[in-house]
Amino acid sequence: MVQHWAAFVAGFAGAFALGLLAEVRRARSVGRRLEEVRAARRPLQTEALLREEEGEQPPPGSSFRRAAALLLGGVQGALTRAGRTRPVEARLRQAGLRLRAAEYLALRLLAGLVLGVAAAVAVGSPLPFPVAAAGGFFLPELIVEQRTRRRRRAFVEQLPDALGAVANSLRSGFSFLQALEVAAEELPEPGASEVMQVVRETRVDIPLEDALANLYARLPLPEVQLVVTAVLIQRQVGGNLAGLLEQVAETVRLRLRLERELRALTAQGRLSGWIVGLLPVALGAFLALVNPEYVGVLFHDLLGQVLLGATVVLQVTGLMVIRRLVRLEV
């Protein structure tokens, strides 16, 4: 009974996942098409007209994609009316993910459903479904947080070079916005897109102060705040902006050097956290391979399942405590 129920839910989840991914891919292709049209400065033709001219038939499964798009659009509208889309999409932008709030919610629900079904099928009982589903639902949040930290770290690493390029351009006679554009062309991602976003916002009549404030909103880092504050003060009182940016770049370099030293000092604690987190999992997998009947009690017996759940909770709590202890705040 459990296997039939799990197979049905897994099939439905797989079909929904394929439709959702197809819709996201189509939306991204449309976005790239719009960028190409704007760059070429020629009229935009809709996708239906292009199909009529080329004699192309609608792709199979388009009705399902339209249904998925209508469903996601309804959810997006409900989240917008509730005021939940802006903070969620802001966090996704900080992680470099161009997803709508409805798409992100659908992916989280799908991840929880898939992991819950997988746990129920593996154990042969629906008891672990809620715990596994909750873990799958919060797993995308951990991925987004990890991507956000990596993106912020990469931007801070690029910030001294970006400030140096802006300072050199200012000394060459460029304006501040032209210097930002030159720096954006020389920087890799994510620095190039973030700096270029400031330039694009100023081109659509957004004041430079607001564009810099938006940059800090996307990257709420002390280094970015230092740069934004320095530029805004210089615009009010005047002075040598190139020299000021070089001093800020040197300050950022010193902060990065200090952070690397602290990471070296806390390396032992972080290694202990990895060992504490991976050792029980590795030991359980080894015992499951060597003596499956010995470990099977934890999965098939009610008391074993309760103890296994308590072990997971305590393990996660210990990892969170260790992570808090070794967190760096420079």
N, C-alpha and C positions, 0 to 999 in steps of 0.2 A: 504493500500500500504506500509506504513511504517512498519507495523507488519510483512508482508511477507519478505520485504527486511531485516529486523532485524533478523528474524528467519533463513534466508539463511546464512547471515554473521555469526551468532552465531553457526550454525551447522558446517560451514567450519572451524571456529576458534576452535571449540571443537575437530573436527577430527584432525586438525593440532597439537593441544596441546597433544592429546593422542599419536600421532606418535612421537612427539618430546620427551615427557617424556619416552616413551618406548625406544627410541634410547639412551637417557642419562642413563637410568637404565642399558641397555645392555652394554654400554661403561664402566660403573662402575663395573659391574660384570666381564667384561674382565680384568679390572685392578686388581681386587682382585684375579682373577685366575692367573695372571702373578706373583703377589706377592707370592702366594702359591707355584708356580712352582720354583721360585727362592729360596725360603726357603728350599724346599725339594731337590734342586739340581738335578732335573731329566729333561729329554728332554720335550720340549713343543709340545703338539699335538694341531693342529688347531681344531677349533670348527666343521668344516665340517667333519674331520676324526672321531672325537668323535661321530658325528651323524651317520656316516656310520657304525661304529663298533656296536653301540647300537641299530641300526635300527630305530632311531628317525626321524620323518618327520619334515621338517621346520615348525615353528609355523605359525599359520594363521596371515596374515597381514605383513609377512616379506617383501613382495614387497613394501608395503607402507613405511616400516621402511628404506628399502634400498633407496627409492626415497627421503625420508627425510634426510637420511645420505648424499646422493649425493648433495642435495640442500645445506645442512649445510656446506659440504666440499667445495663447490664452493664459498659460501659466506666467509668462513674462508680463502680461498686462496686469494680472492679479498681484504679482510681486511689486510692480511699479506703483499701483494704487496703494499698496501697503507700505511703500517707502523702503523696501528691502533691496532693491536692485542696485542702488548707488554704492553702498558700502561693500557689497559682495563683488561687484564688477571692479571696484577700485582695488580690492585685494588681488583679484585676478590680473589686473593690469600691472600691479607691482611684481607679480610673478612672471610677467611676460606671456600670459595666456589670454588670447582674444576670444573669450567665451562670454555668452550672455548668462545672466543669473539663472534663467530657466534651464539652459543647457547644462550648467554646472550642477544644479539640483538634480536633474535627470541622471547625470553620470554618477552622482553620489548614491542615489537610490538604486541604480543598476549595480554598482559595486557592492552595496550591502546585500542585495538580493542574490547575486552570484555567489558571494562568499558564504552566505547563510545556507544556500542550497548545497554548495560543495561540502560544507561541514556536516549537514544532515545526511548526505549520501555517504560520506566517508565513515561516519559513526553508525549509521543505520537507525538513527533515532532523531526525531524533531527537536529534542531538548537543546542541543547546542545552536539551533538556528538563531534565536534572539541575540546571543552573545556574538556569534560570527557576523550576523547582519549589522549589528551596531559597530563592530570593528571595521567592516567594509564601508559603512556609511561615513565614518570619520577618517578613513584612510586617505581620501583625496585631500582633506584638510591638511594632513601631515605633508603630503606631496607639495601642495601649494606653499606651505610654510617653508619647506626645504628649498624650493625653487626661488622663493622670495629672498631668503638669506643668501643664497649663492649669487643672485643677481645684484643684490645690494653690495655684497663683498666685491664682486667684479667691478662695479661702478666706482667704488672707493679706490680700488687699485688703479683704475684708469684716471682718476680725478687729478692727480698731480701733473700727469702728462697733458691732460686737456687744458688745465690752467696755464701751463707753460706755452702751449700752442696759441692760446688766446692772447697771452701777453706778447708773444713775438709778433702776432698779427697786428696788435694795437701799435706796436713800435714801428711797424711797416707802413702805417697810415690807414689801416682799415678801421671802420667803425666797430662798435662792440658787437652788433648783430652779424656783421660780415665776419668778424673774428670767430664768433660762435659757429657759423656755417663752415668756415675753414676747418675748425677743430672737429666738427661732426664728420667731415669727409675723411679725416685722418684716423679717427678712433674706430675700434672694433665695437661689436655689440657687448653690452647694452648701452655703452656711452654714446654711440652714434645716434641711436634712435631717441634717447632722452634729450640730448642737446638739440637735435634737429626739431624735436617737438616744441621746444621753446621758440625756435625761429619761426615755425609754422604758426604758432599762436600769435606772435607779433604781426605776422603778415595779414591776419584777419582782424586787425584793429583791436587786439587785446593788449592792454598796456604791459610794458616790460615787467613792471612790479608784479602784476597778476600772473604773468607767465612764469616768473621765477618762484612765486608762491605755489603755483601748480606743480612745479618741479619738486619743491620740498614736500608737497602733499603726496606725490608719487613715490618719493624716496625720502622718508622721514629719518634722515641720518644727521648726526652732529656735524659731519664734514660738509654736507650740503647746506645746512643751516648757516655754517660759518661763511661759506661762499656767498650765499644769498644776502646775508647781512652786510658783508663787506661791499658788495656791489651796490646795494641800496643806499648805504651811508655815503659812498663815494658820489653817487648821483645827486645827493642832497647837498653835500659840503664841497664837492670837487676834490681834485688831487690827481696824483699819478696812478691811474687804474692799473697799468701794466705792472708797476712795482708792487702795488698792493696785492695783485693776484699771485705774483711770485712769492711774496711772503706767506700768503695763505697756502700755496702749494708746499712750501717748506714745512709749515705747521702740520699739514696732512701727512707728509712723509714721516715726520717725527711720531705722530700718532700711530701710523702703521708699523713703524719699527718697534714702538713700545708694545703694541698688541702682539706682534710676533714673539717678542720675548716672553710675554705672559702666557701665550699658547705653549711655548716650550716648557715653561715651569709647570703648567697644568696638564701636560701630556700624560703623566702617570695616572692621574685621576680619570681622564677620559678613556685611557686604555683599560682601567679597572671596570669602567662602565660597560665597555664592549664585552669584556670577559664575563661579567655578571649576566649580561643579557643573552649572550650566545651559548654559554656553557650548558645551561639546562636544556636548551633546544637540541644542541648537538648530542648530549647524553641521552635524551629521550629518543632521538632518531636512531642512535646506535643500539639502544636496548630493543627498539622495535624491530630492527633487522636481525639481531642475534636471537632474541627470545620474544616473539610476538605475543605468546600467551601471557607472559609476565606483565607486559605493558597493556594488554588488551583490557585488563580489569578497569583501568582508568577511563576507558571509553564506553564500555558496555554495562558497567555497574553504576547504579545511581550515586552511591557514596563516592566512587572514583571520579565521576563526572563533577560532583560538587567540589572535591579536593582539587581537581584539575582547574576548575574555574577560579577557585581561591588562589591557586598558585599563579595563574596568569595575572590576577589583580595585584597580588603582592609583588610580582616581578615588575610589572609596569610602574607601580608606585616607587620601587627602589630605583629604577632607571630615571624616573622624573626627579627624585631627590639628588641623585648623583649629577644629573644634568644641571640642576639648579646650583649645585655647589661649585661646579667648574665653569659656570657661565662667566664670560669676560665682559666687563663694562669699563671701557677706557674713557 
